[in-house]
Amino acid sequence: MSAREDGLKVLRALAKYGDIIMAAYEENRGFVAATEANARAIADMDRLRLIVSDPADGRYRLNSTVTELLDQSLRTSRLKVVNADIGEAIEGILFLANQYLAAKRSASRADAEGYLDNLETNVVALGDSIVGQAQMIWRQIDSDFGSVSQLSSKIALNKNTLEKVRALIASLELIDTEALYAIGSQDKELRLLQVRLPLAIDQGRKDLSDALHRLNKILFRLNQLESRAKQVDDFVRYCDAESTAALPHYVEKTHVPAVCMAVQPMAAFGAPDPLNSVLELDLAELIRNVRKEEIEPEATEHAAPLSADLPENALETLMVTPFKDAVRSVFLKSLEEGRSVSGIECFDLAPEGVSASIWLYGLMAEYSAMSEHDRAIFDVQFPGVVGAFFDGNYYAEDVVICPR
């Protein structure tokens, strides 16, 4: 459906529901009286955005654009204090609220109703303005700034919209909501300052914050496209300037320049190749031996009860075990001889009954338990081989103590 047909449908709806609109405009402060008789008309007007649902109480009211159109056509004398500057708009709303309270305290009912009517109109207009500006920005984002086709124009529109969003967010952050709550708590008719306006401000902040994040992502993508387009344009200009140069066809070039091969290297990790049939038997043997020995159950029947007696305070001297003494002798030997000492070569220093793996683990544990000062004297190396079946695995075969 064309825009002309949509516009005619809206104008026909204005004429068709003119009685309901004027009744809400003149008699009900912009709110539409919902009854069973006009339920279908309200649904149609809501679809055409002639009325909107109030988030505070769910009632339908005239769209501020329709109200503004009637105000301008009928020359209604309202105190229009809404400004593009949100700060000035808030100051005007607070001014009307204070004037309403003053008129009510002085028992001037007509002035109080007039101020309240103007206050509601300005609050609704400001809320619609905040939400409407956020919706307009999102329409530009969703269309990817489709009003222009040049990349530079899209970037300029994006930057301009970013500045507007930042300015709107900064203006909303400066609104003193505590002052609105303080004035709204003084009279039940001013509850719109506690509910309707804060809801519109919160919704505007949320929509604008999401739009700011989306605009930054779009600007980053547009800058990338502009950089690539500039490279292509520079290449075309070079070809136009060097018309006599015989450029070879890229299909005939077998050598790929290094700049085109600048890819991110893949991190090495241990993983077998399940599609390699050569490793099938080895992998099956590994899987079969994962849990070859059963874990013996704990012998709980021989557990001795814990004693609750408090031991007497006595000083005990920690004795250095022969194993620890042998491990330390390897480090001392490295310092005395001033050379690298292999753990396998010094295995004869280990106490009887200690395996070679426990001996090597003891050397590593002794080095790890040293202080920072002592550890700086030595350097530990682990000579070994790379795994044959799992890439990235390294098997240490010895521990070499080197003096620094």
Beta strands, then each sheet from edge to edge (+ up, - down):
strand 1: 51-53
strand 2: 60-62
strand 3: 341-342
strand 4: 378-381
strand 5: 384-386
strand 6: 394-396
strand 7: 400-403
sheet 1: 1+ 2-
sheet 2: 3+ 7- 4+
sheet 3: 5+ 6-
end
